[in-house]
Amino acid sequence: MHFYSALMNQMGDPEVKALFDMLMERFGTEFRTFKHGALHGVIAGLFIVLPVLGTNALFERKGWKYILINVGYWTLTLALMGGIICQWA
């Protein structure tokens, strides 16, 4: 997934294509695993979902249990989606 933007940027530029080919030769599919995608999903859950849901829940005067259940659900969902997409793509 990290190389997707490099793949899109190589259109028409031989220097960028050479760099992309070098990166693919060196790393290949090393980071295209379920575990790597799930890690990115968990990071997104903690750094995107937690602040948004946490701020709203605190504003509504909800408890920490409510926050942890909702953030845990979305973090698990993002981890599964990230893992599946990273392994499949």
Secondary structure by P-SEA (a helix, b strand, c coil): ccaaaaaaaccccaaaaaaaaaaaaacccccccaaaaaaaaaaaaaccaaaaaaaaaaaacccaaaaaaaaaaaaaaaaaaaaaaaaac
